Amino acid sequence: MNSIRPYTGADEAALLALWAAALPLDALDTAAFRRRVLLDPNVGPESLLVAESDGQPRGFVLAIRRREPFGDLGLQPEQAWITAFGVDPAHQRQGLGRALFDAAEGQLAAAGVRRVAVAPYIPGYFVPGVDEAAYPAALAFLAGRGYEVVQRPVALDANLVTFDYGPYLERGARLAAEGLFVEPLAADWLPAFLRFAETDLPHDWLRDARDLLAHAPLETFTIARDGARVIGYCQHRGEHFGPFGVSEGYRARGVGKVLLATCLRAMRTRGLHNAWVLWTSDETAERVYGPLGFRETRRFAVLRREL
Ligand SMILES: CC(C)(COP(=O)(O)OP(=O)(O)OC[C@H]1O[C@@H](n2cnc3c(N)ncnc32)[C@H](O)[C@@H]1OP(=O)(O)O)[C@@H](O)C(=O)NCCC(=O)NCCS
């Protein structure tokens, strides 16, 4: 007998085992699961559904809509995100995935949702979408349900240990001659940085920057400034590099590469051996990250469907 029901606290161990079996590259430990799923203010009792057969959890889907307004975007009442789903490999092709999605999408439609995206939920996505190489069954399953691929971002990784940043940092001297300075964020420039973040960055990047600045040293940020005006930045959180942005009027002058090289070298001085980026375009991967040693490790399909 199959049934679909909301997650309960007693499911945790079985659900995490199921998650690891269905999504081996994206398994979570209990701390991450509680923090990133159960404690997410947008996750309500109806967001995480479990498929049972023979009294055992065999599948799950996490479908989120906003319960808290998100900056200028508010509640986005017509939008929802499916950020993770899976069926135990031993119980696939028995209709559990279909039953889970029928229930989740039905619930969302009844709540007024018109569009569902897999999986770019800001701020809490695990990965941008379905990993094309790791999870081809999910792509076939979603295509069958009318989901369309709208973007194919890549994740990149770089080893920092032996990379020669010299040539990229020399460009920094050339930029300085033009009045553009790339340097670690220091107290003197914090107000100017916050002004830049308010005017030039998407709401989520501003929120993310504020959050990080409240907890991490200023120098985990690298800024670019034109005199007293901040015109670009990047940040790192441990080995995770990004976000990374340059104001529109200053692009294509090499500022981005110098920001990246300056930050990667600083990361190495902090004992880090690697850097990774979870979401970028082919163009940026090739033009900016590739020359600094980054290589593609995963490619994701971001999918959408109108309900
Ligand atoms: C995607 C997934 C959840 C499907 O679960 P499932 O219970 O096997 O799906 P269903 O049995 O309900 O399949 C419904 C339809 O989807 C399609 N489908 C499912 N798996 C497929 C596969 N491996 N190849 C081709 N089509 C497939 C078929 O049309 C199927 O209908 P059919 O069996 O009558 O032909 C499952 O393959 C899975 O857990 N994959 C790993 C997890 C994952 O990749 N998640 C996405 C990451 S965000």
The ligand as an SDF file (V2000), in Angstrom:
LIG
                    3D

 48 50  0  0  0  0  0  0  0  0999 V2000
   13.2880   10.9820  -10.2830 C   0  0  0  0  0  0  0  0  0  0  0  0
   12.7350    9.9380   -9.3120 C   0  0  0  0  0  0  0  0  0  0  0  0
   12.2790   10.6330   -8.0370 C   0  0  0  0  0  0  0  0  0  0  0  0
   11.5130    9.2440   -9.9590 C   0  0  0  0  0  0  0  0  0  0  0  0
   10.8820    8.4200   -8.9670 O   0  0  0  0  0  0  0  0  0  0  0  0
   10.0630    7.0910   -9.3450 P   0  0  0  0  0  0  0  0  0  0  0  0
    9.2770    6.7080   -8.1710 O   0  0  0  0  0  0  0  0  0  0  0  0
   10.9740    6.1150   -9.9460 O   0  0  0  0  0  0  0  0  0  0  0  0
    9.0970    7.6750  -10.4980 O   0  0  0  0  0  0  0  0  0  0  0  0
    7.7370    7.0340  -11.0320 P   0  0  0  0  0  0  0  0  0  0  0  0
    7.7990    5.5360  -10.9110 O   0  0  0  0  0  0  0  0  0  0  0  0
    6.5780    7.7000  -10.4030 O   0  0  0  0  0  0  0  0  0  0  0  0
    7.8550    7.4500  -12.5640 O   0  0  0  0  0  0  0  0  0  0  0  0
    6.9250    8.3030  -13.2100 C   0  0  0  0  0  0  0  0  0  0  0  0
    7.3560    8.4760  -14.6730 C   0  0  0  0  0  0  0  0  0  0  0  0
    8.5780    9.2180  -14.7460 O   0  0  0  0  0  0  0  0  0  0  0  0
    9.3770    8.7330  -15.8550 C   0  0  0  0  0  0  0  0  0  0  0  0
   10.6210    8.1360  -15.3390 N   0  0  0  0  0  0  0  0  0  0  0  0
   10.9270    7.8910  -14.0500 C   0  0  0  0  0  0  0  0  0  0  0  0
   12.1640    7.3430  -13.9730 N   0  0  0  0  0  0  0  0  0  0  0  0
   12.6360    7.2500  -15.2250 C   0  0  0  0  0  0  0  0  0  0  0  0
   13.8390    6.7610  -15.7830 C   0  0  0  0  0  0  0  0  0  0  0  0
   14.8050    6.2320  -15.0210 N   0  0  0  0  0  0  0  0  0  0  0  0
   14.0030    6.8260  -17.1190 N   0  0  0  0  0  0  0  0  0  0  0  0
   13.0260    7.3170  -17.9080 C   0  0  0  0  0  0  0  0  0  0  0  0
   11.8220    7.7700  -17.4270 N   0  0  0  0  0  0  0  0  0  0  0  0
   11.6450    7.7450  -16.1020 C   0  0  0  0  0  0  0  0  0  0  0  0
    8.5380    7.6720  -16.5310 C   0  0  0  0  0  0  0  0  0  0  0  0
    7.7450    8.3100  -17.5050 O   0  0  0  0  0  0  0  0  0  0  0  0
    7.6900    7.1920  -15.3650 C   0  0  0  0  0  0  0  0  0  0  0  0
    6.4820    6.5700  -15.7730 O   0  0  0  0  0  0  0  0  0  0  0  0
    6.5070    4.9650  -16.1670 P   0  0  0  0  0  0  0  0  0  0  0  0
    7.2620    4.2490  -15.0890 O   0  0  0  0  0  0  0  0  0  0  0  0
    5.0540    4.6390  -16.2180 O   0  0  0  0  0  0  0  0  0  0  0  0
    7.2100    4.8810  -17.4900 O   0  0  0  0  0  0  0  0  0  0  0  0
   13.8070    8.8610   -9.0190 C   0  0  0  0  0  0  0  0  0  0  0  0
   14.3640    8.4000  -10.2490 O   0  0  0  0  0  0  0  0  0  0  0  0
   14.9160    9.3260   -8.1270 C   0  0  0  0  0  0  0  0  0  0  0  0
   14.8020    9.2820   -6.9030 O   0  0  0  0  0  0  0  0  0  0  0  0
   16.0620    9.7750   -8.7050 N   0  0  0  0  0  0  0  0  0  0  0  0
   17.1560   10.2610   -7.9080 C   0  0  0  0  0  0  0  0  0  0  0  0
   16.8090   11.5350   -7.1780 C   0  0  0  0  0  0  0  0  0  0  0  0
   16.9700   12.7730   -8.0290 C   0  0  0  0  0  0  0  0  0  0  0  0
   17.6740   12.7650   -9.0140 O   0  0  0  0  0  0  0  0  0  0  0  0
   16.3530   13.8920   -7.5990 N   0  0  0  0  0  0  0  0  0  0  0  0
   16.4820   15.1510   -8.2650 C   0  0  0  0  0  0  0  0  0  0  0  0
   17.5110   15.9970   -7.6520 C   0  0  0  0  0  0  0  0  0  0  0  0
   16.9640   17.6480   -7.3270 S   0  0  0  0  0  0  0  0  0  0  0  0
  1  2  1  0
  2  3  1  0
  2  4  1  0
  2 36  1  0
  4  5  1  0
  5  6  1  0
  6  7  2  0
  6  8  1  0
  6  9  1  0
  9 10  1  0
 10 11  2  0
 10 12  1  0
 10 13  1  0
 13 14  1  0
 14 15  1  0
 15 16  1  0
 15 30  1  0
 16 17  1  0
 17 18  1  0
 17 28  1  0
 18 19  1  0
 18 27  1  0
 19 20  2  0
 20 21  1  0
 21 22  1  0
 21 27  2  0
 22 23  1  0
 22 24  2  0
 24 25  1  0
 25 26  2  0
 26 27  1  0
 28 29  1  0
 28 30  1  0
 30 31  1  0
 31 32  1  0
 32 33  2  0
 32 34  1  0
 32 35  1  0
 36 37  1  0
 36 38  1  0
 38 39  2  0
 38 40  1  0
 40 41  1  0
 41 42  1  0
 42 43  1  0
 43 44  2  0
 43 45  1  0
 45 46  1  0
 46 47  1  0
 47 48  1  0
M  END
$$$$
